């Protein structure tokens, strides 16, 4: 199976690198600057415990150099880069190509289906805490590294079985799901709750919980988001969110909060705004979503301030 990894950053670079390490036919679609760095130093992954994986001379391609379709395209860009990413990998999409996105939220599924047809798009998510260091090394900071994927209609097809077989040969964990949309909603609920609370309060989970009504705020925020999922026909579990987002002393923050603190772009519309859009479309009373709406106003105000600088 010919695999194209869109980008070679903290997510795509990590999972693509582990696929390459296992002997798979992997090519990275990268911008010229990243291509130059990878040609000089190779792809380097640092795992917990400082275990280093060095992959010299990975196969690279730029958009202009794509000359044939790929069987699997692994997509892990930020949501605000989705349209640019689609333009970059479109020449690699052929009649039998399947696209596996690892973005958060749900809006990207519709965007990809509109661009390429619903038959080409799988559902997927990943769990990993990783970053790209100044020298280009991909650093996985915790033991967590998994991909969950599946057909959007819940079947297990020949193509997803092939992908599952390939993923089983790697060192990361994977799950071939027969209800990927529910899994995506569960992650979205957790992530949106974390992002909304830590961005709005400009604080870690532990600091919020230690503040007056902080725990109540988070628990009610989780229920607001769950009500949107239920209206959409999904009943995501909340056990993980309840456990991790009410832990006293926790230093946990969302990547959106860290991006906000650094003055970087954020996925406000994809992670929080799209929930409110879906709530409006389904007729949910906006007065029942007061915490989520406050968080969205906060992050959109940040975006306006940032764009004015």
C-alpha positions as CSV (number, residue, x, y, z in Angstrom):
1,X,0.0,0.0,0.0
2,X,1.4,3.4,-1.0
3,X,0.9,5.8,1.9
4,X,1.1,9.6,1.7
5,X,1.6,11.5,4.9
6,X,0.4,15.1,4.6
7,X,3.1,17.0,6.5
8,X,5.8,15.8,8.8
9,X,4.9,17.6,12.0
10,X,4.2,16.5,15.5
11,X,1.4,14.1,14.5
12,X,1.9,13.2,10.8
13,X,5.7,13.0,11.3
14,X,5.3,10.7,14.3
15,X,2.8,8.2,12.9
16,X,4.3,8.4,9.4
17,X,7.8,7.8,10.9
18,X,6.6,4.7,12.8
19,X,5.0,3.4,9.6
20,X,8.2,3.9,7.8
21,X,10.2,2.3,10.6
22,X,8.0,-0.8,10.2
23,X,8.9,-1.1,6.5
24,X,5.8,0.5,4.9
25,X,5.9,2.4,1.6
26,X,5.6,5.9,3.1
27,X,6.1,9.3,1.4
28,X,5.8,12.6,3.2
29,X,4.2,15.6,1.4
30,X,6.0,18.6,2.8
31,X,6.8,22.2,2.1
32,X,10.2,23.1,0.7
33,X,11.7,24.3,4.0
34,X,10.7,21.2,5.8
35,X,11.9,19.1,2.9
36,X,15.3,20.7,3.1
37,X,15.6,20.0,6.9
38,X,14.6,16.4,6.4
39,X,17.1,15.9,3.6
40,X,19.9,17.2,5.9
41,X,19.0,15.5,9.1
42,X,16.5,12.8,8.3
43,X,13.4,12.2,10.4
44,X,14.2,12.0,14.0
45,X,11.7,10.8,16.7
46,X,12.4,11.1,20.4
47,X,10.3,8.9,22.6
48,X,9.8,8.9,26.4
49,X,12.9,7.9,28.1
50,X,15.0,9.6,25.4
51,X,14.7,6.6,23.1
52,X,15.7,8.0,19.7
53,X,14.5,6.7,16.3
54,X,16.5,8.0,13.3
55,X,15.1,7.6,9.8
56,X,17.6,8.9,7.3
57,X,16.5,10.0,3.8
58,X,12.7,9.5,4.1
59,X,10.8,9.7,0.8
60,X,9.6,13.3,0.3
61,X,7.5,15.0,-2.3
62,X,6.1,18.5,-2.8
63,X,2.7,19.2,-4.4
64,X,4.4,20.0,-7.8
65,X,6.3,16.7,-7.7
66,X,3.2,14.4,-7.2
67,X,3.1,12.2,-10.3
68,X,0.8,9.3,-9.3
69,X,-2.1,8.6,-6.9
70,X,-1.6,7.0,-3.5
71,X,-3.6,4.3,-1.8
72,X,-3.9,5.9,1.6
73,X,-3.5,9.5,2.5
74,X,-3.0,10.3,6.2
75,X,-4.1,13.8,7.1
76,X,-3.3,15.5,10.4
77,X,-3.2,19.3,9.7
78,X,-4.7,22.0,11.9
79,X,-8.3,22.7,11.0
80,X,-7.5,26.2,9.8
81,X,-5.1,24.7,7.3
82,X,-7.6,22.2,5.9
83,X,-8.4,24.0,2.6
84,X,-4.7,24.6,1.9
85,X,-3.9,20.9,2.7
86,X,-6.7,19.8,0.3
87,X,-5.1,21.8,-2.5
88,X,-1.7,20.4,-1.7
89,X,-2.7,16.7,-1.8
90,X,-5.5,16.7,-4.4
91,X,-3.1,15.6,-7.2
92,X,-2.4,12.4,-5.1
93,X,-6.1,11.4,-5.0
94,X,-7.0,8.7,-7.6
95,X,-10.0,6.4,-8.2
96,X,-9.0,4.0,-5.3
97,X,-7.5,6.5,-2.8
98,X,-8.8,6.5,0.7
99,X,-8.3,9.5,3.0
100,X,-7.9,9.0,6.8
101,X,-8.1,12.3,8.6
102,X,-6.9,12.6,12.2
103,X,-8.3,16.1,12.9
104,X,-10.3,17.0,15.9
105,X,-14.0,17.8,15.7
106,X,-16.3,16.8,12.9
107,X,-16.6,19.6,10.3
108,X,-13.6,18.4,8.3
109,X,-15.5,15.2,7.3
110,X,-18.1,17.2,5.4
111,X,-15.4,19.4,3.8
112,X,-13.4,16.3,2.6
113,X,-16.6,14.6,1.4
114,X,-17.5,17.6,-0.6
115,X,-14.0,17.8,-2.1
116,X,-13.5,14.1,-3.0
117,X,-16.7,12.2,-2.5
118,X,-18.0,10.4,0.6
119,X,-16.7,7.0,-0.6
120,X,-13.1,8.2,-0.2
121,X,-13.2,9.4,3.4
122,X,-12.8,7.4,6.6
123,X,-13.4,8.5,10.1
124,X,-10.4,8.7,12.4
125,X,-8.8,10.2,15.5
126,X,-5.5,9.9,17.3
127,X,-4.3,10.4,20.8
128,X,-0.7,11.6,21.2
129,X,1.1,14.4,23.1
130,X,4.0,15.4,20.8
131,X,5.8,18.5,19.5
132,X,8.4,19.5,17.0
133,X,11.5,20.8,18.7
134,X,13.6,23.7,17.3
135,X,16.0,21.3,15.5
136,X,13.1,19.5,13.8
137,X,13.1,16.5,16.1
138,X,9.6,15.1,16.8
139,X,9.3,14.6,20.6
140,X,6.6,12.3,21.9
141,X,6.2,13.4,25.5
142,X,4.0,10.7,27.0
143,X,3.5,6.9,26.4
144,X,0.2,7.7,24.7
145,X,0.2,7.0,20.9
146,X,-2.8,5.5,19.2
147,X,-5.0,5.8,16.1
148,X,-8.6,4.8,16.0
149,X,-10.3,4.6,12.6
150,X,-13.1,3.1,10.6
151,X,-15.7,3.4,7.9
152,X,-18.2,6.2,8.6
153,X,-21.1,3.8,8.1
154,X,-19.8,1.4,10.7
155,X,-18.9,-1.5,8.5
156,X,-15.5,-3.2,8.4
157,X,-14.4,-3.2,4.8
158,X,-11.6,-4.8,2.9
159,X,-9.7,-1.5,2.7
160,X,-10.0,-0.8,6.5
161,X,-8.9,-4.4,7.2
162,X,-5.8,-3.8,5.1
163,X,-5.1,-0.6,7.0
164,X,-5.6,-2.4,10.3
165,X,-3.1,-5.1,9.2
166,X,-0.6,-2.4,8.3
167,X,-1.0,-0.6,11.6
168,X,-0.6,-3.8,13.6
169,X,2.9,-4.0,12.2
170,X,3.9,-0.7,13.8
171,X,4.9,0.2,17.3
172,X,1.9,2.5,17.9
173,X,-1.5,1.3,19.1
174,X,-4.5,1.2,16.8
175,X,-8.2,0.3,16.9
176,X,-10.3,-0.7,13.9
177,X,-13.6,0.7,15.1
178,X,-17.1,-0.3,14.0
179,X,-18.5,3.0,15.5
180,X,-15.9,5.6,14.6
181,X,-18.4,8.5,14.7
182,X,-19.2,7.8,18.3
183,X,-15.5,7.6,19.1
184,X,-15.0,11.0,17.4
185,X,-17.8,12.5,19.4
186,X,-16.3,11.2,22.6
187,X,-13.0,12.8,21.8
188,X,-14.6,16.0,20.7
189,X,-16.6,16.2,23.9
190,X,-13.5,15.8,26.0
191,X,-11.4,18.2,23.9
192,X,-14.0,20.9,23.6
193,X,-14.7,20.7,27.4
194,X,-11.0,21.0,28.1
195,X,-10.4,23.8,25.5
196,X,-13.5,25.8,26.5
197,X,-12.7,25.7,30.2
198,X,-9.0,26.4,30.2
199,X,-9.2,29.1,27.5
200,X,-12.1,30.9,29.2
201,X,-10.5,30.7,32.6
202,X,-7.0,31.1,31.4
203,X,-6.0,28.4,33.9
204,X,-5.1,24.8,34.2
205,X,-7.8,22.2,35.3
206,X,-6.3,22.1,38.8
207,X,-6.6,25.8,39.2
208,X,-10.2,25.9,37.9
209,X,-11.2,23.0,40.2
210,X,-9.6,24.9,43.2
211,X,-11.7,28.0,42.4
212,X,-15.2,28.7,43.6
213,X,-17.8,26.7,41.5
214,X,-15.0,25.6,39.2
215,X,-15.9,21.9,39.3
216,X,-19.6,22.7,38.9
217,X,-18.7,24.9,35.9
218,X,-16.8,22.1,34.1
219,X,-19.3,19.4,34.8
220,X,-22.2,21.6,33.5
221,X,-20.1,22.5,30.4
222,X,-19.6,18.8,29.7
223,X,-23.4,18.3,29.9
224,X,-24.0,21.2,27.5
225,X,-21.7,19.6,24.9
226,X,-23.2,16.1,25.6
227,X,-26.7,17.5,24.9
228,X,-25.5,18.5,21.4
229,X,-24.1,15.1,20.7
230,X,-27.3,13.4,22.0
231,X,-29.4,15.6,19.6
232,X,-27.2,14.5,16.8
233,X,-27.9,10.9,17.6
234,X,-24.8,9.9,19.6
235,X,-24.4,9.2,23.3
236,X,-20.7,9.8,24.1
237,X,-19.4,8.5,27.4
238,X,-18.3,11.1,29.9
239,X,-16.3,9.0,32.3
240,X,-12.9,10.1,30.9
241,X,-14.0,13.8,30.9
242,X,-15.3,13.6,34.4
243,X,-12.2,11.9,35.7
244,X,-9.5,14.0,33.9
245,X,-11.3,17.4,34.0
246,X,-12.1,17.4,37.7
247,X,-8.8,16.1,39.1
248,X,-7.5,18.3,41.9
249,X,-4.0,19.8,41.3
250,X,-4.0,18.8,37.6
251,X,-1.7,20.8,35.4
252,X,-3.7,19.8,32.3
253,X,-4.4,22.5,29.7
254,X,-5.7,22.3,26.2
255,X,-3.3,22.9,23.2
256,X,-5.7,25.6,22.2
257,X,-5.0,27.4,25.5
258,X,-1.3,27.0,25.0
259,X,-1.6,28.4,21.5
260,X,-3.7,31.3,22.8
261,X,-1.0,32.0,25.4
262,X,1.6,32.0,22.7
263,X,-0.3,34.4,20.4
264,X,-0.7,31.6,17.8
265,X,-3.7,30.7,15.6
266,X,-6.4,28.6,17.2
267,X,-9.1,26.2,16.1
268,X,-11.9,28.2,17.6
269,X,-14.6,27.5,14.9
270,X,-13.7,23.9,14.4
271,X,-13.6,22.8,18.0
272,X,-16.1,25.1,19.7
273,X,-18.0,27.1,17.1
274,X,-19.1,24.0,15.1
275,X,-20.7,22.6,18.2
276,X,-22.8,25.8,18.5
277,X,-23.7,25.7,14.8
278,X,-24.9,22.1,15.2
279,X,-26.9,23.0,18.3
280,X,-28.6,25.9,16.3
281,X,-29.3,23.6,13.4
282,X,-31.0,21.0,15.7
283,X,-33.1,23.6,17.6
284,X,-31.4,23.4,21.0
285,X,-32.3,26.4,23.1
286,X,-29.1,28.6,23.1
287,X,-29.9,29.6,26.8
288,X,-29.1,26.0,27.7
289,X,-25.5,26.5,26.4
290,X,-24.4,29.6,28.3
291,X,-21.0,28.2,29.3
292,X,-20.1,27.0,25.8
293,X,-21.3,30.3,24.3
294,X,-19.2,32.3,26.7
295,X,-16.1,30.2,25.8
296,X,-16.7,30.8,22.1
297,X,-17.1,34.5,22.6
298,X,-13.9,34.6,24.5
299,X,-11.8,32.7,21.9
300,X,-13.4,34.7,19.0
301,X,-12.5,37.9,20.8
302,X,-8.9,36.6,21.0
303,X,-8.9,36.0,17.3
304,X,-10.1,39.5,16.5
305,X,-7.4,41.0,18.8
306,X,-4.7,38.8,17.1
307,X,-5.8,39.8,13.6
308,X,-5.6,43.5,14.6
309,X,-2.0,43.3,15.6
